[in-house]
């Protein structure tokens, strides 16, 4: 019994020590936090049929949102490896101007949170494809086929836009999203 107690107590002390030195925990969402958000967002006042549709599409959006940010990370990492700290200067001027304008707009509204602090966060999904295509030499070893890359990103952007503007995707579209995400991850890692 004493051995079990010592084992558990050492485990608790280890957990506390790891927390004190800034251990990074994986973030999870659900349970109590989800309930609090539903209350804060007045879910009980919303149309139940529209809410059910939105909840279905929110699962799809979660996958696309995660994929989009995965592509952002890939773009930034690959560009930094080649162009180092000046990588952003290699992005097409049109995208740079749009991003600068968005960042300036965000800065005006200090009462509201911003998208983030990095330029890549302010890029549209389609901008990521443009960066990859215009800097193909940076991405060719990773993605191999430019036309395949553009097709995957364009298809996922189309689905993303439908969901973001209140639309519903058919089962086949959802399956295609899953297939495209799997293919991309197998190729790009």
N, C-alpha and C positions, 0 to 999 in steps of 0.2 A: 504494500500500500504506500509506504513512504517513498519507494522508488518511482511509482506512478506520479505521486504528488510532485516530486522533484523534477520529473520530466516535464510535466505540464507547466509548472512554475517557470522553469528555464525557457520554455517556449514563449510564454507571455512576456518575460523580460526581453527575449530576443526580438519579438514583435515591437515592443516599445522602443528598443534601441534603434531598430531599423527606421521606425517612424521619426525619431528624433534627428537622425542624420539625413532626413529628406528622401526616404524611399519613395519611389514612384509606384503608385498602385494603378492597376488597370481600372479604367472608369467603366462602370456598369450603370445601366439605366433600367428602372422598373420599380415595381412595388410601391412603396410609400411616396417616392419622388414623383412617379407617374400620377398617382392619385392627387397629390398637391397641385401638379400642373393642370390637371383636368378641372379642378376646382377654380384655380386662378384664371383659367381661360373660359370659364362659364360653359363648360360642355353641356351641363344640364339644360341650358337655354337654347341650344342649337337643335336644328331639325335632325331627328334620329336617322332618317334614311341618308341624308347628305353626309352626316357624320360617319355612318358606316362605310359609305363610298370613300370618304377621305381617309379613314383608317386603313382600308384595303390598299389604297394608293400610297399611304405613308410608308408602308413596308417596302414598296418598290422604290419610293423616293429615297429611303434610307440607303438602299444598295447603290443607287445612282449617285447620291451625295458623297458616299464613301469612295466610290470609284472616281468621281471627279476630283476629289482631293488627293487621291492616290496619284492621279495623272499630274496634278499640280506639283506634288512632291518629286515625281520622276523628272519633270521638266526642270525644276529648280536645281535638283541634285546633278543632273547630267550637264546642264548649262554651267553650273559652278565648277564642275570638274574640268571643263574645257576653257571657260572664260574667266574663271575665278570670281573675285568680288565685283568685277565689272560686267557680269553676265547680262544684267538688265539692259545695258546699252546695246546689246545685240538683238533685242526684241524689235520687231517692226515699229517704226515711228507712230503709225496710226494707233497701235495698241498702247504704246507708251503715253500718248496724248490722252486717250480715253481713260486710262488708269489714273493719270495725274489729276484729271478733272474729277473723277470719282473720289479720290482721296481728299481733294480740296473741299468737295461738297460734304463729305463725312465730317471733316474738321470744323465746319461751320456750325454743326448741330451738336454742341458739347453735351447736351442733356441726353443724347442717344448714343448707344454703343456703336462702335465701328465694325467693319468686316474683319479688320485685322491691321497689322502693321507692315506687312510685306506686300509689295506690288503684285505678286503672283495671285494673291487672294482676291484682288480686284479685277482679275481677268475673267471674261466670260468663258464658258466652256469651249465655244468655237475659237476663241483666241488661243487656247492651249494647242489646238490642232494647227493653227497658223504658225505658232512659234515652232512647233515640231517640224512642219514642212519647210519653213524658211531656214531652219537650222538643221536640215536633214543629216548633214555630216556628223552632227553630235549624236543623233539618235539611231542612225542606220545600223550600228552593231547591236543595239538593243532590240529594235522593232523590225528590222530586216526589210520589210516591204511597205513602201510609202502609201500605195493605194489601199492596202489592207488597213493600215493605220487610220487613214482618212475615213474609210468606210465605217470602221468600228466607232470612231469618235462622232461622226455625223449621225449615225443611227442612234447612238445613246443620247446625243444632244436633242434629237427630235423627240424621243420618249420623255426626256427630262422636261422639255418645254411644255409638252402636253400636260404632264402632272402639275408643273408649277403654275399653270394657268387654269387650273380647276378641271381639267379633263380626266377621262377614265381611259385606261389602256385595256385592250383586249388580251385574253389569255395568251394568244400567240405572241403579242408584243412583249409581254412579261417574260415569256420563255426565251425570246430572242435576246432580251436584256441579259438574262442569266447566262446564256450561251456566249454572248459577246464579252461579258466580264470574265468568264472562265478562260476564254481564248486569250484575252489580253494578259491576264495574270500568268498564264502558262508561258506566254512569250516574253513579257517584260519583267516577270518576277514580282 
